[in-house]
Amino acid sequence: MALLHPEDAVLEAMLDGWLKQQKARRLDSSTIKDRRSVISRFVDFSGEYPWNWTAGQVDDWSATLVMEGGKASTLRSYQGALRLFCDYITSPHYGWAAQCEALFGTHPVQVCHEWNTAAHLTDYEGDPDRRPMTREEIQAFLDHADDQVERAVRLGRKGALAAYRDATVFKTIYGWGLRCVESCGLDTTDFYRNPAAPELGRYGNANVRWGKGSRGSGPRRRMVASVMPWAVDALEDYLINIRPRFRNPYDLKAVWLTERGGRLQPRHIEARFAAYRDELGMDTDLVPHCLRHSYVTHLVEDGVDPKFVQDQLGHRFASTTAIYTGVSTDFMNTMMRKALDRAFEHEERERK
């Protein structure tokens, strides 16, 4: 029996087959749903079925997204979904080209090419205003966090334990270069000895289990070597002397517990950071993620190998780490002076 609307039936079968393919790759259901939505939007925009799509339609669609103020990351995500769908329906493994040729006298082609899609330069599309904090700002902020503990104790308030926890959270984020969600996901069993740093005891390495993964792949683990002994001391003191005083009715292994015994959430860290920042009169653009930027910048200024820093952060691309880096003017001037001195010494040797 001939299909009443063969075009709609084939399109729906293509989308269902693509869904199964992505499920077989164990992609997140939210990612699959978002990608299907992108394809539906492009069908509506182009007014054509996939076997009639052209590269020019992709050009028009992308230009419209840009004019509507879409971010570069959004544009790249949409184009990526369209490219993947075209890869699926043009693959000889699934037979869609032959079926479309038999039914409609034409076949689908790949319409996303190097010259009509946004180039992938980095895996970070964050706000460039999230600058690293200076060493002076870091010191002032952490001192202020410590002062809140002493203030609560002096006034006999109940918040002393929470203030101590929060101060240690900020030291840990900066000390290991973590994201908020990575820090909140830490368990007490996520720290290990490092044979190369026996003096740090069981805190030589941190196992970060909730690192940012590629779209659809889920969290990506990484091991972060401890490089700031003072941060290790602060964390160890908290785990031994402060954490046991929190209620833990659910027997959670979370490093950071709330007053009610749950796991601390990123929104609390963000709110407390903003409160301390405003109390100090610091730039309102500063957020907890700036502590991670500061970690990168200060390690680079201290001469740590950039590849090591990249691995510590879990970045796939060195260009991403470069975005995080914002070395100070003093550092730049020092490097310039050293470069000039080497150049003049070389010229002097040549003259002799």
Buried (B, 14 or more C-beta within 10 A) or exposed (E): EEEEEEBEEBBEEBBEBBBEBBEEEEBBEEBBEBBBEBBEBBBEBBEEBBBBBEBEBBBEBBEEBBEEEBEEBBBBBBBBBBBBBBEBBBEEEBEBBEBBEEBBEEBBBBBBEEEBBBEEEBBBBEEEEBBBBBEEBBEBBBEBBBBBBEEBBEEEEEBBBBBBBBBBBBBBBBBBBBBBBBBBBBBEEBBEEBEEBEEBEEBBBBBBBBBBEEBBEEEBEBBBBBBBEEBBBBBBEBBEEBBEEBEBEEEBEBBBBBEEBBBBBBEBBBEBBBEBBEEBEBEEEBBBBBBBBBBBBBBBBEEBEBEEBBBBBBBEBEEBBBBBBBBBEEBEEEEEEEEEEEEEEEEEEEEE
